Amino acid sequence: MASMVAEQLGLAQKAFFTNDKNAAEQLRENEKTIDAIHDKTGNYLHKISSLMLSERDRAKKRTLVHAVTDLERIADLAENLAEYIRQENIVFSDRAKRDLEVFYNNAVQVFASSANSLKRKKITLDMDVDRLDHRLEELKTEYRNKFLLHQQEDSSRPAVDALYPNVLKDIERITAHAHNIAESVLKMK
């Protein structure tokens, strides 16, 4: 499921940053599969709750429950980004798009580190996740300040002004869910 979500993040990047409508459509189709996997996996994990599991197995199950939910939410957020391109007459400046893409690429790195820790069942990459998280916080503050300055200088684009903070928030939430995955793996030990 993590590899499918990674693919979704790639498609969202193509859709949002290059206005690739085919990538957006593929992302929407993939989302249906991810939702089905999430539901079936959740049902299975719920069923094994009634089994007598060791403490270690219960910890693994909890990690999987949380990770599957976070993965599904990351896929939803990727879909949100692709949906933004459907809005008419919304064009970000080149500078704004560059800033958002830097922010997005950092979020994808946090996801990749977290997904790798889940796959390996080790949190050896925890420091990478924390370092990247810190960098994203710095970028978020910088970009919000730039946005506010730009908004004061040019108030003629209310639709874009309303959308930019939403995009930042969705990217930030991708990072938060990825960090949750890394934390779940840490708790599994």
C-alpha positions in Angstrom: 0.0 0.0 0.0 2.9 2.4 0.8 4.3 1.9 -2.7 0.8 2.8 -4.2 0.7 5.9 -2.0 4.2 6.9 -3.2 2.9 6.5 -6.8 -0.1 8.7 -5.8 2.3 11.4 -4.5 4.2 11.3 -7.8 1.0 11.6 -9.8 -0.2 14.5 -7.6 3.1 16.3 -8.3 2.6 15.9 -12.0 -1.0 16.9 -11.8 -0.5 20.0 -9.6 2.8 21.3 -10.8 2.6 20.6 -14.5 -1.2 20.7 -14.9 -1.1 17.1 -16.1 -4.8 16.1 -16.4 -3.9 12.5 -17.3 -2.0 12.2 -14.0 -5.0 13.6 -12.2 -7.3 11.1 -13.7 -5.0 8.2 -13.0 -4.7 9.4 -9.4 -8.5 9.5 -9.0 -8.7 5.9 -10.4 -5.9 4.7 -8.1 -7.7 6.3 -5.1 -10.6 3.9 -5.5 -8.2 0.9 -5.2 -6.4 2.4 -2.2 -9.8 3.0 -0.5 -10.7 -0.6 -1.1 -7.4 -1.9 0.2 -7.8 0.4 3.3 -11.3 -1.0 4.0 -10.3 -4.7 3.5 -7.1 -4.3 5.6 -8.9 -2.5 8.3 -11.6 -5.3 8.4 -8.9 -8.0 8.6 -7.0 -6.2 11.3 -10.2 -5.8 13.3 -11.0 -9.5 12.9 -7.6 -10.6 14.3 -8.2 -8.4 17.4 -10.3 -11.2 18.8 -7.4 -13.6 18.6 -5.0 -14.2 21.5 -2.0 -12.2 20.4 1.2 -11.7 22.2 2.1 -8.2 23.3 4.5 -7.9 20.5 1.9 -9.0 17.9 -0.6 -6.6 19.4 1.9 -3.8 19.0 2.5 -4.8 15.4 -1.2 -4.8 14.8 -1.6 -1.4 16.3 1.2 -0.1 14.1 -0.4 -1.5 11.0 -3.8 -0.1 11.9 -2.4 3.4 12.3 -0.1 3.1 9.3 -2.9 1.9 7.0 -5.1 4.8 8.1 -2.3 7.3 7.6 -1.4 5.9 4.2 -5.0 6.2 3.1 -5.2 9.8 4.3 -1.9 10.7 2.5 -3.5 9.3 -0.7 -6.6 11.5 0.0 -4.4 14.6 0.4 -2.6 13.7 -2.9 -6.0 13.6 -4.5 -6.9 17.0 -3.1 -3.8 18.5 -4.7 -4.8 17.1 -8.1 -8.4 18.5 -7.6 -7.0 22.0 -7.2 -6.1 22.1 -10.9 -9.8 21.6 -11.8 -10.6 25.0 -10.5 -10.9 27.6 -13.3 -8.7 30.7 -13.5 -6.4 29.8 -10.7 -2.8 30.4 -11.6 0.0 30.6 -9.1 3.0 32.8 -9.8 6.2 31.0 -10.8 7.7 31.9 -7.4 4.7 30.5 -5.5 4.8 27.3 -7.5 8.5 26.9 -6.9 8.0 27.4 -3.2 5.2 25.0 -3.1 7.2 22.4 -5.0 10.1 22.7 -2.6 7.7 22.2 0.3 6.1 19.3 -1.5 9.4 17.6 -2.3 10.4 17.8 1.3 7.1 16.3 2.4 7.6 13.4 -0.1 11.1 12.8 1.5 9.5 12.6 4.9 7.0 10.1 3.5 9.7 8.0 1.8 11.7 7.8 5.0 8.6 6.8 7.0 7.5 4.3 4.4 11.0 2.8 4.4 11.0 2.5 8.2 7.6 0.8 8.1 8.8 -1.6 5.4 12.0 -2.4 7.3 10.2 -2.3 10.6 13.0 -0.2 11.9 13.1 3.4 12.9 16.7 3.9 11.8 15.5 6.8 9.7 13.8 8.6 12.6 16.5 11.3 12.8 16.0 11.9 9.0 12.2 12.3 9.6 12.7 14.7 12.5 15.3 16.7 10.5 13.0 16.9 7.5 10.0 17.8 9.7 12.0 20.7 11.2 13.0 21.9 7.8 9.3 21.8 6.6 8.3 23.9 9.7 10.8 26.5 8.7 9.6 26.4 5.0 6.0 26.7 6.0 6.7 29.8 8.1 8.8 31.3 5.4 6.1 30.6 2.7 3.2 31.8 4.8 5.1 35.1 5.5 5.8 35.5 1.8 2.2 34.8 1.0 1.0 37.5 3.5 3.5 40.0 2.1 2.3 39.3 -1.4 -1.3 39.5 -0.4 -0.7 43.0 1.0 1.0 44.1 -2.2 -1.6 42.5 -4.6 -5.1 42.0 -3.4 -6.5 41.5 -6.9 -6.4 37.7 -6.9 -8.8 36.6 -4.1 -9.3 33.0 -5.5 -5.6 32.3 -5.5 -5.2 34.0 -2.1 -7.7 31.6 -0.7 -6.2 28.6 -2.3 -2.5 29.0 -1.5 -2.9 28.4 2.3 -5.1 25.3 1.6 -2.4 23.8 -0.6 0.3 24.5 2.1 -2.0 22.9 4.7 -2.6 19.8 2.6 1.2 19.4 2.0 1.8 19.9 5.7 -0.8 17.2 6.5 1.0 14.8 4.2 4.0 15.3 6.4 2.1 14.9 9.6 0.6 11.6 8.5 4.0 10.4 7.3 5.5 11.4 10.7 2.7 9.4 12.4 3.9 6.3 10.5 7.4 6.7 11.7 6.2 7.2 15.3 4.1 4.1 15.1 7.1 2.1 14.0 9.1 3.5 16.9 6.4 2.5 19.4 6.4 -1.0 17.9 9.8 -1.8 19.3 
